[in-house]
Amino acid sequence: MTRTVGSSHDDPVTTLGDTPPSTAPPAATRATRPGWRDPRLWIGVAIVAISVVAGTRLLAAADDSVAVWAATADLAVGDDVTGDDLEARQVRFVDAADLERYLPADQALPADARLLRGVGEGELLPRAALGSADEAGVLQLPISVEPTLVPDSVGAGSVVSVYVRDTSRCDECAGAALDGVTVVDAASADDLTGTRQLVLAVEQDDADRWFELLAGLEAPVVTVVGS
């Protein structure tokens, strides 16, 4: 007779020696690095290279500054100017006309360069302030002009002619009182006087004739004409 082991309850009968089925874990997969033949690798390299080239060109285009000469110390009228007195400074000019007023650092200084007017430490070197030893003997003549009687384009370095008229008879007023003189400095209109001051580089004889002319006029009106 066969005997079975069971329980007094209604539990199912379990045969001794039976083992529950086991489930094996899935095999692990390892990520593989793309090989050099993988097109994704070359696409990534191309994107990086294009970004570097584009960034370099963008930075180069943004840097449109130019090097101009600036004084390393205070320089007075008549001082000789050499490379030891100057340093190159990068400046970005919004208007190309402003660049023409200064001396580029890649342009050599004349052998006998001498200042026609003073230049302060750190100030950019204007073309109009630089002349030869012979020109350094000229005088700086200040004149006051109504802003409407001088072109807005006239500034330091401009070559101008100055005319004077008067309500009285003036035989000397027919032509230019000062002809072909260089503007050394040009200030904006003064809020107090309402006039604009120009400083002109003139010879001694021209300065004498100028003051003699003005002394004989009752109400002189000065007009500046640019060349």
Beta strands, then each sheet from edge to edge (+ up, - down):
strand 1: 66-71
strand 2: 86-91
strand 3: 114-115
strand 4: 130-131
strand 5: 139-145
strand 6: 159-165
strand 7: 178-186
strand 8: 196-202
strand 9: 221-226
sheet 1: 1+ 2-
sheet 2: 3+ 4-
sheet 3: 5+ 8- 7+ 6- 9+
end
